[in-house]
Amino acid sequence: MRFLYKRPKIEHVREELNTLMEVMVSDHFVYLDLFVFSLIFTMLLSPAINSLAMSILFFFASYSLFSCLYYFLFSRFKENS
């Protein structure tokens, strides 16, 4: 079966990997990940949080904290390079 499968050229593989890396490190994708991780973090801490209003407040606080950390530590460094 190995002789039936033609391996792609290394240039095509590198091109696809570069496209994938551009998508994975794009700002929109990172902010979407931060949103999902903040939601999961809030859900896991929901037994320790007293009310729904405090849960919503905690979610927005954690999302804004993580977003600010990303913006000030990584995004600005990437723009300078």
mmCIF file of the N, C-alpha and C atoms, coordinates in Angstrom:
data_MODEL
# 
_entry.id   MODEL 
# 
loop_
_atom_site.group_PDB 
_atom_site.id 
_atom_site.type_symbol 
_atom_site.label_atom_id 
_atom_site.label_alt_id 
_atom_site.label_comp_id 
_atom_site.label_asym_id 
_atom_site.label_entity_id 
_atom_site.label_seq_id 
_atom_site.pdbx_PDB_ins_code 
_atom_site.Cartn_x 
_atom_site.Cartn_y 
_atom_site.Cartn_z 
_atom_site.occupancy 
_atom_site.B_iso_or_equiv 
_atom_site.pdbx_formal_charge 
_atom_site.auth_seq_id 
_atom_site.auth_comp_id 
_atom_site.auth_asym_id 
_atom_site.auth_atom_id 
_atom_site.pdbx_PDB_model_num 
ATOM 1   N N  . MET A 1 1  ? 0.811   -1.201 0.000  1.00 0.00 ? 1  MET A N  1 
ATOM 2   C CA . MET A 1 1  ? 0.000   0.000  0.000  1.00 0.00 ? 1  MET A CA 1 
ATOM 3   C C  . MET A 1 1  ? 0.856   1.266  0.000  1.00 0.00 ? 1  MET A C  1 
ATOM 4   N N  . ARG A 1 2  ? 2.059   1.164  0.495  1.00 0.00 ? 2  ARG A N  1 
ATOM 5   C CA . ARG A 1 2  ? 2.894   2.351  0.579  1.00 0.00 ? 2  ARG A CA 1 
ATOM 6   C C  . ARG A 1 2  ? 3.216   2.919  -0.804 1.00 0.00 ? 2  ARG A C  1 
ATOM 7   N N  . PHE A 1 3  ? 3.350   2.070  -1.788 1.00 0.00 ? 3  PHE A N  1 
ATOM 8   C CA . PHE A 1 3  ? 3.671   2.555  -3.133 1.00 0.00 ? 3  PHE A CA 1 
ATOM 9   C C  . PHE A 1 3  ? 2.489   3.247  -3.785 1.00 0.00 ? 3  PHE A C  1 
ATOM 10  N N  . LEU A 1 4  ? 1.262   3.057  -3.275 1.00 0.00 ? 4  LEU A N  1 
ATOM 11  C CA . LEU A 1 4  ? 0.090   3.726  -3.834 1.00 0.00 ? 4  LEU A CA 1 
ATOM 12  C C  . LEU A 1 4  ? -0.051  5.164  -3.310 1.00 0.00 ? 4  LEU A C  1 
ATOM 13  N N  . TYR A 1 5  ? 0.513   5.405  -2.165 1.00 0.00 ? 5  TYR A N  1 
ATOM 14  C CA . TYR A 1 5  ? 0.389   6.716  -1.538 1.00 0.00 ? 5  TYR A CA 1 
ATOM 15  C C  . TYR A 1 5  ? 1.579   7.583  -1.931 1.00 0.00 ? 5  TYR A C  1 
ATOM 16  N N  . LYS A 1 6  ? 1.301   8.666  -2.619 1.00 0.00 ? 6  LYS A N  1 
ATOM 17  C CA . LYS A 1 6  ? 2.365   9.575  -3.043 1.00 0.00 ? 6  LYS A CA 1 
ATOM 18  C C  . LYS A 1 6  ? 2.531   10.662 -1.979 1.00 0.00 ? 6  LYS A C  1 
ATOM 19  N N  . ARG A 1 7  ? 3.726   10.814 -1.492 1.00 0.00 ? 7  ARG A N  1 
ATOM 20  C CA . ARG A 1 7  ? 4.002   11.823 -0.472 1.00 0.00 ? 7  ARG A CA 1 
ATOM 21  C C  . ARG A 1 7  ? 3.992   13.206 -1.104 1.00 0.00 ? 7  ARG A C  1 
ATOM 22  N N  . PRO A 1 8  ? 3.406   14.175 -0.408 1.00 0.00 ? 8  PRO A N  1 
ATOM 23  C CA . PRO A 1 8  ? 3.395   15.542 -0.958 1.00 0.00 ? 8  PRO A CA 1 
ATOM 24  C C  . PRO A 1 8  ? 4.792   16.156 -0.897 1.00 0.00 ? 8  PRO A C  1 
ATOM 25  N N  . LYS A 1 9  ? 4.989   17.128 -1.749 1.00 0.00 ? 9  LYS A N  1 
ATOM 26  C CA . LYS A 1 9  ? 6.283   17.822 -1.764 1.00 0.00 ? 9  LYS A CA 1 
ATOM 27  C C  . LYS A 1 9  ? 6.420   18.652 -0.495 1.00 0.00 ? 9  LYS A C  1 
ATOM 28  N N  . ILE A 1 10 ? 7.645   18.809 -0.065 1.00 0.00 ? 10 ILE A N  1 
ATOM 29  C CA . ILE A 1 10 ? 7.920   19.527 1.175  1.00 0.00 ? 10 ILE A CA 1 
ATOM 30  C C  . ILE A 1 10 ? 7.488   20.989 1.091  1.00 0.00 ? 10 ILE A C  1 
ATOM 31  N N  . GLU A 1 11 ? 7.502   21.580 -0.097 1.00 0.00 ? 11 GLU A N  1 
ATOM 32  C CA . GLU A 1 11 ? 7.067   22.970 -0.249 1.00 0.00 ? 11 GLU A CA 1 
ATOM 33  C C  . GLU A 1 11 ? 5.579   23.114 0.052  1.00 0.00 ? 11 GLU A C  1 
ATOM 34  N N  . HIS A 1 12 ? 4.787   22.143 -0.379 1.00 0.00 ? 12 HIS A N  1 
ATOM 35  C CA . HIS A 1 12 ? 3.350   22.189 -0.111 1.00 0.00 ? 12 HIS A CA 1 
ATOM 36  C C  . HIS A 1 12 ? 3.063   21.997 1.377  1.00 0.00 ? 12 HIS A C  1 
ATOM 37  N N  . VAL A 1 13 ? 3.809   21.114 1.999  1.00 0.00 ? 13 VAL A N  1 
ATOM 38  C CA . VAL A 1 13 ? 3.629   20.876 3.428  1.00 0.00 ? 13 VAL A CA 1 
ATOM 39  C C  . VAL A 1 13 ? 4.001   22.128 4.213  1.00 0.00 ? 13 VAL A C  1 
ATOM 40  N N  . ARG A 1 14 ? 5.104   22.762 3.868  1.00 0.00 ? 14 ARG A N  1 
ATOM 41  C CA . ARG A 1 14 ? 5.514   23.995 4.563  1.00 0.00 ? 14 ARG A CA 1 
ATOM 42  C C  . ARG A 1 14 ? 4.509   25.118 4.352  1.00 0.00 ? 14 ARG A C  1 
ATOM 43  N N  . GLU A 1 15 ? 3.973   25.213 3.156  1.00 0.00 ? 15 GLU A N  1 
ATOM 44  C CA . GLU A 1 15 ? 2.973   26.240 2.871  1.00 0.00 ? 15 GLU A CA 1 
ATOM 45  C C  . GLU A 1 15 ? 1.715   26.035 3.711  1.00 0.00 ? 15 GLU A C  1 
ATOM 46  N N  . GLU A 1 16 ? 1.267   24.801 3.823  1.00 0.00 ? 16 GLU A N  1 
ATOM 47  C CA . GLU A 1 16 ? 0.087   24.507 4.643  1.00 0.00 ? 16 GLU A CA 1 
ATOM 48  C C  . GLU A 1 16 ? 0.368   24.754 6.121  1.00 0.00 ? 16 GLU A C  1 
ATOM 49  N N  . LEU A 1 17 ? 1.552   24.394 6.583  1.00 0.00 ? 17 LEU A N  1 
ATOM 50  C CA . LEU A 1 17 ? 1.907   24.648 7.980  1.00 0.00 ? 17 LEU A CA 1 
ATOM 51  C C  . LEU A 1 17 ? 2.003   26.142 8.281  1.00 0.00 ? 17 LEU A C  1 
ATOM 52  N N  . ASN A 1 18 ? 2.531   26.910 7.349  1.00 0.00 ? 18 ASN A N  1 
ATOM 53  C CA . ASN A 1 18 ? 2.594   28.365 7.546  1.00 0.00 ? 18 ASN A CA 1 
ATOM 54  C C  . ASN A 1 18 ? 1.198   28.971 7.605  1.00 0.00 ? 18 ASN A C  1 
ATOM 55  N N  . THR A 1 19 ? 0.307   28.500 6.752  1.00 0.00 ? 19 THR A N  1 
ATOM 56  C CA . THR A 1 19 ? -1.077  28.974 6.779  1.00 0.00 ? 19 THR A CA 1 
ATOM 57  C C  . THR A 1 19 ? -1.735  28.626 8.105  1.00 0.00 ? 19 THR A C  1 
ATOM 58  N N  . LEU A 1 20 ? -1.514  27.408 8.571  1.00 0.00 ? 20 LEU A N  1 
ATOM 59  C CA . LEU A 1 20 ? -2.076  26.977 9.847  1.00 0.00 ? 20 LEU A CA 1 
ATOM 60  C C  . LEU A 1 20 ? -1.521  27.791 11.010 1.00 0.00 ? 20 LEU A C  1 
ATOM 61  N N  . MET A 1 21 ? -0.238  28.069 10.989 1.00 0.00 ? 21 MET A N  1 
ATOM 62  C CA . MET A 1 21 ? 0.362   28.861 12.059 1.00 0.00 ? 21 MET A CA 1 
ATOM 63  C C  . MET A 1 21 ? -0.158  30.297 12.053 1.00 0.00 ? 21 MET A C  1 
ATOM 64  N N  . GLU A 1 22 ? -0.389  30.867 10.872 1.00 0.00 ? 22 GLU A N  1 
ATOM 65  C CA . GLU A 1 22 ? -0.946  32.217 10.799 1.00 0.00 ? 22 GLU A CA 1 
ATOM 66  C C  . GLU A 1 22 ? -2.336  32.269 11.413 1.00 0.00 ? 22 GLU A C  1 
ATOM 67  N N  . VAL A 1 23 ? -3.122  31.226 11.190 1.00 0.00 ? 23 VAL A N  1 
ATOM 68  C CA . VAL A 1 23 ? -4.470  31.182 11.757 1.00 0.00 ? 23 VAL A CA 1 
ATOM 69  C C  . VAL A 1 23 ? -4.402  30.978 13.267 1.00 0.00 ? 23 VAL A C  1 
ATOM 70  N N  . MET A 1 24 ? -3.545  30.082 13.716 1.00 0.00 ? 24 MET A N  1 
ATOM 71  C CA . MET A 1 24 ? -3.493  29.748 15.136 1.00 0.00 ? 24 MET A CA 1 
ATOM 72  C C  . MET A 1 24 ? -2.985  30.901 16.001 1.00 0.00 ? 24 MET A C  1 
ATOM 73  N N  . VAL A 1 25 ? -2.146  31.752 15.476 1.00 0.00 ? 25 VAL A N  1 
ATOM 74  C CA . VAL A 1 25 ? -1.618  32.855 16.270 1.00 0.00 ? 25 VAL A CA 1 
ATOM 75  C C  . VAL A 1 25 ? -2.291  34.188 15.935 1.00 0.00 ? 25 VAL A C  1 
ATOM 76  N N  . SER A 1 26 ? -3.372  34.156 15.181 1.00 0.00 ? 26 SER A N  1 
ATOM 77  C CA . SER A 1 26 ? -4.076  35.400 14.872 1.00 0.00 ? 26 SER A CA 1 
ATOM 78  C C  . SER A 1 26 ? -4.760  35.926 16.133 1.00 0.00 ? 26 SER A C  1 
ATOM 79  N N  . ASP A 1 27 ? -4.910  37.230 16.205 1.00 0.00 ? 27 ASP A N  1 
ATOM 80  C CA . ASP A 1 27 ? -5.480  37.847 17.394 1.00 0.00 ? 27 ASP A CA 1 
ATOM 81  C C  . ASP A 1 27 ? -6.913  37.397 17.652 1.00 0.00 ? 27 ASP A C  1 
ATOM 82  N N  . HIS A 1 28 ? -7.699  37.245 16.597 1.00 0.00 ? 28 HIS A N  1 
ATOM 83  C CA . HIS A 1 28 ? -9.095  36.825 16.777 1.00 0.00 ? 28 HIS A CA 1 
ATOM 84  C C  . HIS A 1 28 ? -9.173  35.433 17.391 1.00 0.00 ? 28 HIS A C  1 
ATOM 85  N N  . PHE A 1 29 ? -8.336  34.541 16.941 1.00 0.00 ? 29 PHE A N  1 
ATOM 86  C CA . PHE A 1 29 ? -8.341  33.184 17.468 1.00 0.00 ? 29 PHE A CA 1 
ATOM 87  C C  . PHE A 1 29 ? -7.876  33.157 18.919 1.00 0.00 ? 29 PHE A C  1 
ATOM 88  N N  . VAL A 1 30 ? -6.884  33.961 19.249 1.00 0.00 ? 30 VAL A N  1 
ATOM 89  C CA . VAL A 1 30 ? -6.384  34.014 20.628 1.00 0.00 ? 30 VAL A CA 1 
ATOM 90  C C  . VAL A 1 30 ? -7.456  34.579 21.556 1.00 0.00 ? 30 VAL A C  1 
ATOM 91  N N  . TYR A 1 31 ? -8.147  35.632 21.129 1.00 0.00 ? 31 TYR A N  1 
ATOM 92  C CA . TYR A 1 31 ? -9.204  36.195 21.968 1.00 0.00 ? 31 TYR A CA 1 
ATOM 93  C C  . TYR A 1 31 ? -10.378 35.224 22.118 1.00 0.00 ? 31 TYR A C  1 
ATOM 94  N N  . LEU A 1 32 ? -10.667 34.450 21.091 1.00 0.00 ? 32 LEU A N  1 
ATOM 95  C CA . LEU A 1 32 ? -11.695 33.420 21.201 1.00 0.00 ? 32 LEU A CA 1 
ATOM 96  C C  . LEU A 1 32 ? -11.271 32.351 22.200 1.00 0.00 ? 32 LEU A C  1 
ATOM 97  N N  . ASP A 1 33 ? -10.010 31.946 22.159 1.00 0.00 ? 33 ASP A N  1 
ATOM 98  C CA . ASP A 1 33 ? -9.493  30.987 23.136 1.00 0.00 ? 33 ASP A CA 1 
ATOM 99  C C  . ASP A 1 33 ? -9.565  31.540 24.552 1.00 0.00 ? 33 ASP A C  1 
ATOM 100 N N  . LEU A 1 34 ? -9.204  32.796 24.717 1.00 0.00 ? 34 LEU A N  1 
ATOM 101 C CA . LEU A 1 34 ? -9.287  33.411 26.039 1.00 0.00 ? 34 LEU A CA 1 
ATOM 102 C C  . LEU A 1 34 ? -10.726 33.449 26.544 1.00 0.00 ? 34 LEU A C  1 
ATOM 103 N N  . PHE A 1 35 ? -11.666 33.697 25.655 1.00 0.00 ? 35 PHE A N  1 
ATOM 104 C CA . PHE A 1 35 ? -13.078 33.686 26.032 1.00 0.00 ? 35 PHE A CA 1 
ATOM 105 C C  . PHE A 1 35 ? -13.504 32.301 26.519 1.00 0.00 ? 35 PHE A C  1 
ATOM 106 N N  . VAL A 1 36 ? -13.127 31.275 25.771 1.00 0.00 ? 36 VAL A N  1 
ATOM 107 C CA . VAL A 1 36 ? -13.499 29.901 26.142 1.00 0.00 ? 36 VAL A CA 1 
ATOM 108 C C  . VAL A 1 36 ? -12.827 29.500 27.443 1.00 0.00 ? 36 VAL A C  1 
ATOM 109 N N  . PHE A 1 37 ? -11.543 29.826 27.607 1.00 0.00 ? 37 PHE A N  1 
ATOM 110 C CA . PHE A 1 37 ? -10.845 29.461 28.835 1.00 0.00 ? 37 PHE A CA 1 
ATOM 111 C C  . PHE A 1 37 ? -11.395 30.208 30.045 1.00 0.00 ? 37 PHE A C  1 
ATOM 112 N N  . SER A 1 38 ? -11.786 31.457 29.868 1.00 0.00 ? 38 SER A N  1 
ATOM 113 C CA . SER A 1 38 ? -12.403 32.207 30.964 1.00 0.00 ? 38 SER A CA 1 
ATOM 114 C C  . SER A 1 38 ? -13.750 31.600 31.335 1.00 0.00 ? 38 SER A C  1 
ATOM 115 N N  . LEU A 1 39 ? -14.505 31.170 30.341 1.00 0.00 ? 39 LEU A N  1 
ATOM 116 C CA . LEU A 1 39 ? -15.786 30.522 30.606 1.00 0.00 ? 39 LEU A CA 1 
ATOM 117 C C  . LEU A 1 39 ? -15.586 29.210 31.362 1.00 0.00 ? 39 LEU A C  1 
ATOM 118 N N  . ILE A 1 40 ? -14.627 28.413 30.934 1.00 0.00 ? 40 ILE A N  1 
ATOM 119 C CA . ILE A 1 40 ? -14.337 27.154 31.634 1.00 0.00 ? 40 ILE A CA 1 
ATOM 120 C C  . ILE A 1 40 ? -13.842 27.425 33.047 1.00 0.00 ? 40 ILE A C  1 
ATOM 121 N N  . PHE A 1 41 ? -12.988 28.406 33.200 1.00 0.00 ? 41 PHE A N  1 
ATOM 122 C CA . PHE A 1 41 ? -12.477 28.774 34.515 1.00 0.00 ? 41 PHE A CA 1 
ATOM 123 C C  . PHE A 1 41 ? -13.612 29.206 35.439 1.00 0.00 ? 41 PHE A C  1 
ATOM 124 N N  . THR A 1 42 ? -14.546 29.970 34.915 1.00 0.00 ? 42 THR A N  1 
ATOM 125 C CA . THR A 1 42 ? -15.691 30.404 35.712 1.00 0.00 ? 42 THR A CA 1 
ATOM 126 C C  . THR A 1 42 ? -16.594 29.224 36.069 1.00 0.00 ? 42 THR A C  1 
ATOM 127 N N  . MET A 1 43 ? -16.816 28.323 35.112 1.00 0.00 ? 43 MET A N  1 
ATOM 128 C CA . MET A 1 43 ? -17.658 27.149 35.388 1.00 0.00 ? 43 MET A CA 1 
ATOM 129 C C  . MET A 1 43 ? -17.035 26.244 36.443 1.00 0.00 ? 43 MET A C  1 
ATOM 130 N N  . LEU A 1 44 ? -15.731 26.076 36.402 1.00 0.00 ? 44 LEU A N  1 
ATOM 131 C CA . LEU A 1 44 ? -15.074 25.226 37.395 1.00 0.00 ? 44 LEU A CA 1 
ATOM 132 C C  . LEU A 1 44 ? -15.084 25.851 38.784 1.00 0.00 ? 44 LEU A C  1 
ATOM 133 N N  . LEU A 1 45 ? -15.093 27.168 38.843 1.00 0.00 ? 45 LEU A N  1 
ATOM 134 C CA . LEU A 1 45 ? -15.141 27.844 40.140 1.00 0.00 ? 45 LEU A CA 1 
ATOM 135 C C  . LEU A 1 45 ? -16.554 28.185 40.585 1.00 0.00 ? 45 LEU A C  1 
ATOM 136 N N  . SER A 1 46 ? -17.559 27.791 39.826 1.00 0.00 ? 46 SER A N  1 
ATOM 137 C CA . SER A 1 46 ? -18.938 28.139 40.169 1.00 0.00 ? 46 SER A CA 1 
ATOM 138 C C  . SER A 1 46 ? -19.392 27.598 41.528 1.00 0.00 ? 46 SER A C  1 
ATOM 139 N N  . PRO A 1 47 ? -18.943 26.443 42.017 1.00 0.00 ? 47 PRO A N  1 
ATOM 140 C CA . PRO A 1 47 ? -19.357 26.053 43.369 1.00 0.00 ? 47 PRO A CA 1 
ATOM 141 C C  . PRO A 1 47 ? -18.828 26.988 44.455 1.00 0.00 ? 47 PRO A C  1 
ATOM 142 N N  . ALA A 1 48 ? -17.712 27.653 44.220 1.00 0.00 ? 48 ALA A N  1 
ATOM 143 C CA . ALA A 1 48 ? -17.148 28.552 45.216 1.00 0.00 ? 48 ALA A CA 1 
ATOM 144 C C  . ALA A 1 48 ? -17.712 29.964 45.119 1.00 0.00 ? 48 ALA A C  1 
ATOM 145 N N  . ILE A 1 49 ? -18.376 30.293 44.006 1.00 0.00 ? 49 ILE A N  1 
ATOM 146 C CA . ILE A 1 49 ? -18.942 31.627 43.823 1.00 0.00 ? 49 ILE A CA 1 
ATOM 147 C C  . ILE A 1 49 ? -20.405 31.581 44.274 1.00 0.00 ? 49 ILE A C  1 
ATOM 148 N N  . ASN A 1 50 ? -20.820 32.587 45.027 1.00 0.00 ? 50 ASN A N  1 
ATOM 149 C CA . ASN A 1 50 ? -22.118 32.542 45.705 1.00 0.00 ? 50 ASN A CA 1 
ATOM 150 C C  . ASN A 1 50 ? -23.322 32.726 44.796 1.00 0.00 ? 50 ASN A C  1 
ATOM 151 N N  . SER A 1 51 ? -23.265 33.646 43.854 1.00 0.00 ? 51 SER A N  1 
ATOM 152 C CA . SER A 1 51 ? -24.462 33.960 43.077 1.00 0.00 ? 51 SER A CA 1 
ATOM 153 C C  . SER A 1 51 ? -24.145 34.028 41.588 1.00 0.00 ? 51 SER A C  1 
ATOM 154 N N  . LEU A 1 52 ? -25.211 34.113 40.808 1.00 0.00 ? 52 LEU A N  1 
ATOM 155 C CA . LEU A 1 52 ? -25.061 34.224 39.361 1.00 0.00 ? 52 LEU A CA 1 
ATOM 156 C C  . LEU A 1 52 ? -24.432 35.558 38.971 1.00 0.00 ? 52 LEU A C  1 
ATOM 157 N N  . ALA A 1 53 ? -24.808 36.612 39.652 1.00 0.00 ? 53 ALA A N  1 
ATOM 158 C CA . ALA A 1 53 ? -24.242 37.933 39.360 1.00 0.00 ? 53 ALA A CA 1 
ATOM 159 C C  . ALA A 1 53 ? -22.738 37.948 39.633 1.00 0.00 ? 53 ALA A C  1 
ATOM 160 N N  . MET A 1 54 ? -22.314 37.313 40.696 1.00 0.00 ? 54 MET A N  1 
ATOM 161 C CA . MET A 1 54 ? -20.886 37.238 41.001 1.00 0.00 ? 54 MET A CA 1 
ATOM 162 C C  . MET A 1 54 ? -20.156 36.374 39.977 1.00 0.00 ? 54 MET A C  1 
ATOM 163 N N  . SER A 1 55 ? -20.815 35.332 39.473 1.00 0.00 ? 55 SER A N  1 
ATOM 164 C CA . SER A 1 55 ? -20.212 34.493 38.439 1.00 0.00 ? 55 SER A CA 1 
ATOM 165 C C  . SER A 1 55 ? -20.001 35.283 37.157 1.00 0.00 ? 55 SER A C  1 
ATOM 166 N N  . ILE A 1 56 ? -20.989 36.061 36.761 1.00 0.00 ? 56 ILE A N  1 
ATOM 167 C CA . ILE A 1 56 ? -20.881 36.885 35.560 1.00 0.00 ? 56 ILE A CA 1 
ATOM 168 C C  . ILE A 1 56 ? -19.795 37.939 35.741 1.00 0.00 ? 56 ILE A C  1 
ATOM 169 N N  . LEU A 1 57 ? -19.763 38.560 36.898 1.00 0.00 ? 57 LEU A N  1 
ATOM 170 C CA . LEU A 1 57 ? -18.728 39.547 37.189 1.00 0.00 ? 57 LEU A CA 1 
ATOM 171 C C  . LEU A 1 57 ? -17.338 38.908 37.175 1.00 0.00 ? 57 LEU A C  1 
ATOM 172 N N  . PHE A 1 58 ? -17.227 37.719 37.752 1.00 0.00 ? 58 PHE A N  1 
ATOM 173 C CA . PHE A 1 58 ? -15.948 37.013 37.751 1.00 0.00 ? 58 PHE A CA 1 
ATOM 174 C C  . PHE A 1 58 ? -15.525 36.642 36.334 1.00 0.00 ? 58 PHE A C  1 
ATOM 175 N N  . PHE A 1 59 ? -16.485 36.226 35.499 1.00 0.00 ? 59 PHE A N  1 
ATOM 176 C CA . PHE A 1 59 ? -16.165 35.892 34.113 1.00 0.00 ? 59 PHE A CA 1 
ATOM 177 C C  . PHE A 1 59 ? -15.620 37.100 33.372 1.00 0.00 ? 59 PHE A C  1 
ATOM 178 N N  . PHE A 1 60 ? -16.288 38.232 33.461 1.00 0.00 ? 60 PHE A N  1 
ATOM 179 C CA . PHE A 1 60 ? -15.820 39.427 32.763 1.00 0.00 ? 60 PHE A CA 1 
ATOM 180 C C  . PHE A 1 60 ? -14.485 39.916 33.324 1.00 0.00 ? 60 PHE A C  1 
ATOM 181 N N  . ALA A 1 61 ? -14.297 39.787 34.624 1.00 0.00 ? 61 ALA A N  1 
ATOM 182 C CA . ALA A 1 61 ? -13.023 40.198 35.212 1.00 0.00 ? 61 ALA A CA 1 
ATOM 183 C C  . ALA A 1 61 ? -11.890 39.295 34.750 1.00 0.00 ? 61 ALA A C  1 
ATOM 184 N N  . SER A 1 62 ? -12.111 37.997 34.717 1.00 0.00 ? 62 SER A N  1 
ATOM 185 C CA . SER A 1 62 ? -11.048 37.087 34.283 1.00 0.00 ? 62 SER A CA 1 
ATOM 186 C C  . SER A 1 62 ? -10.768 37.252 32.788 1.00 0.00 ? 62 SER A C  1 
ATOM 187 N N  . TYR A 1 63 ? -11.811 37.428 31.976 1.00 0.00 ? 63 TYR A N  1 
ATOM 188 C CA . TYR A 1 63 ? -11.592 37.629 30.541 1.00 0.00 ? 63 TYR A CA 1 
ATOM 189 C C  . TYR A 1 63 ? -10.835 38.921 30.276 1.00 0.00 ? 63 TYR A C  1 
ATOM 190 N N  . SER A 1 64 ? -11.196 39.987 30.976 1.00 0.00 ? 64 SER A N  1 
ATOM 191 C CA . SER A 1 64 ? -10.496 41.255 30.761 1.00 0.00 ? 64 SER A CA 1 
ATOM 192 C C  . SER A 1 64 ? -9.057  41.181 31.265 1.00 0.00 ? 64 SER A C  1 
ATOM 193 N N  . LEU A 1 65 ? -8.822  40.477 32.371 1.00 0.00 ? 65 LEU A N  1 
ATOM 194 C CA . LEU A 1 65 ? -7.463  40.324 32.871 1.00 0.00 ? 65 LEU A CA 1 
ATOM 195 C C  . LEU A 1 65 ? -6.605  39.539 31.888 1.00 0.00 ? 65 LEU A C  1 
ATOM 196 N N  . PHE A 1 66 ? -7.104  38.414 31.412 1.00 0.00 ? 66 PHE A N  1 
ATOM 197 C CA . PHE A 1 66 ? -6.344  37.596 30.472 1.00 0.00 ? 66 PHE A CA 1 
ATOM 198 C C  . PHE A 1 66 ? -6.136  38.334 29.143 1.00 0.00 ? 66 PHE A C  1 
ATOM 199 N N  . SER A 1 67 ? -7.142  39.070 28.691 1.00 0.00 ? 67 SER A N  1 
ATOM 200 C CA . SER A 1 67 ? -7.002  39.827 27.444 1.00 0.00 ? 67 SER A CA 1 
ATOM 201 C C  . SER A 1 67 ? -5.974  40.937 27.579 1.00 0.00 ? 67 SER A C  1 
ATOM 202 N N  . CYS A 1 68 ? -5.994  41.621 28.697 1.00 0.00 ? 68 CYS A N  1 
ATOM 203 C CA . CYS A 1 68 ? -5.003  42.684 28.922 1.00 0.00 ? 68 CYS A CA 1 
ATOM 204 C C  . CYS A 1 68 ? -3.602  42.100 29.019 1.00 0.00 ? 68 CYS A C  1 
ATOM 205 N N  . LEU A 1 69 ? -3.458  40.982 29.691 1.00 0.00 ? 69 LEU A N  1 
ATOM 206 C CA . LEU A 1 69 ? -2.149  40.341 29.761 1.00 0.00 ? 69 LEU A CA 1 
ATOM 207 C C  . LEU A 1 69 ? -1.655  39.950 28.376 1.00 0.00 ? 69 LEU A C  1 
ATOM 208 N N  . TYR A 1 70 ? -2.541  39.388 27.573 1.00 0.00 ? 70 TYR A N  1 
ATOM 209 C CA . TYR A 1 70 ? -2.144  39.031 26.211 1.00 0.00 ? 70 TYR A CA 1 
ATOM 210 C C  . TYR A 1 70 ? -1.755  40.262 25.411 1.00 0.00 ? 70 TYR A C  1 
ATOM 211 N N  . TYR A 1 71 ? -2.568  41.301 25.509 1.00 0.00 ? 71 TYR A N  1 
ATOM 212 C CA . TYR A 1 71 ? -2.308  42.501 24.710 1.00 0.00 ? 71 TYR A CA 1 
ATOM 213 C C  . TYR A 1 71 ? -0.992  43.159 25.112 1.00 0.00 ? 71 TYR A C  1 
ATOM 214 N N  . PHE A 1 72 ? -0.786  43.338 26.416 1.00 0.00 ? 72 PHE A N  1 
ATOM 215 C CA . PHE A 1 72 ? 0.389   44.074 26.853 1.00 0.00 ? 72 PHE A CA 1 
ATOM 216 C C  . PHE A 1 72 ? 1.672   43.243 26.831 1.00 0.00 ? 72 PHE A C  1 
ATOM 217 N N  . LEU A 1 73 ? 1.586   41.935 26.979 1.00 0.00 ? 73 LEU A N  1 
ATOM 218 C CA . LEU A 1 73 ? 2.796   41.125 27.003 1.00 0.00 ? 73 LEU A CA 1 
ATOM 219 C C  . LEU A 1 73 ? 3.167   40.550 25.647 1.00 0.00 ? 73 LEU A C  1 
ATOM 220 N N  . PHE A 1 74 ? 2.194   40.057 24.901 1.00 0.00 ? 74 PHE A N  1 
ATOM 221 C CA . PHE A 1 74 ? 2.516   39.337 23.672 1.00 0.00 ? 74 PHE A CA 1 
ATOM 222 C C  . PHE A 1 74 ? 2.200   40.119 22.408 1.00 0.00 ? 74 PHE A C  1 
ATOM 223 N N  . SER A 1 75 ? 1.059   40.734 22.351 1.00 0.00 ? 75 SER A N  1 
ATOM 224 C CA . SER A 1 75 ? 0.642   41.412 21.132 1.00 0.00 ? 75 SER A CA 1 
ATOM 225 C C  . SER A 1 75 ? 1.543   42.606 20.818 1.00 0.00 ? 75 SER A C  1 
ATOM 226 N N  . ARG A 1 76 ? 1.871   43.395 21.806 1.00 0.00 ? 76 ARG A N  1 
ATOM 227 C CA . ARG A 1 76 ? 2.733   44.552 21.572 1.00 0.00 ? 76 ARG A CA 1 
ATOM 228 C C  . ARG A 1 76 ? 4.152   44.119 21.224 1.00 0.00 ? 76 ARG A C  1 
ATOM 229 N N  . PHE A 1 77 ? 4.612   43.003 21.811 1.00 0.00 ? 77 PHE A N  1 
ATOM 230 C CA . PHE A 1 77 ? 5.933   42.490 21.494 1.00 0.00 ? 77 PHE A CA 1 
ATOM 231 C C  . PHE A 1 77 ? 5.977   41.992 20.054 1.00 0.00 ? 77 PHE A C  1 
ATOM 232 N N  . LYS A 1 78 ? 4.872   41.374 19.613 1.00 0.00 ? 78 LYS A N  1 
ATOM 233 C CA . LYS A 1 78 ? 4.797   40.859 18.249 1.00 0.00 ? 78 LYS A CA 1 
ATOM 234 C C  . LYS A 1 78 ? 4.779   42.005 17.238 1.00 0.00 ? 78 LYS A C  1 
ATOM 235 N N  . GLU A 1 79 ? 4.104   43.110 17.565 1.00 0.00 ? 79 GLU A N  1 
ATOM 236 C CA . GLU A 1 79 ? 4.046   44.262 16.672 1.00 0.00 ? 79 GLU A CA 1 
ATOM 237 C C  . GLU A 1 79 ? 5.407   44.934 16.525 1.00 0.00 ? 79 GLU A C  1 
ATOM 238 N N  . ASN A 1 80 ? 6.199   44.938 17.599 1.00 0.00 ? 80 ASN A N  1 
ATOM 239 C CA . ASN A 1 80 ? 7.521   45.575 17.542 1.00 0.00 ? 80 ASN A CA 1 
ATOM 240 C C  . ASN A 1 80 ? 8.502   44.756 16.721 1.00 0.00 ? 80 ASN A C  1 
ATOM 241 N N  . SER A 1 81 ? 8.306   43.474 16.634 1.00 0.00 ? 81 SER A N  1 
ATOM 242 C CA . SER A 1 81 ? 9.234   42.613 15.887 1.00 0.00 ? 81 SER A CA 1 
ATOM 243 C C  . SER A 1 81 ? 9.037   42.693 14.397 1.00 0.00 ? 81 SER A C  1 
# 
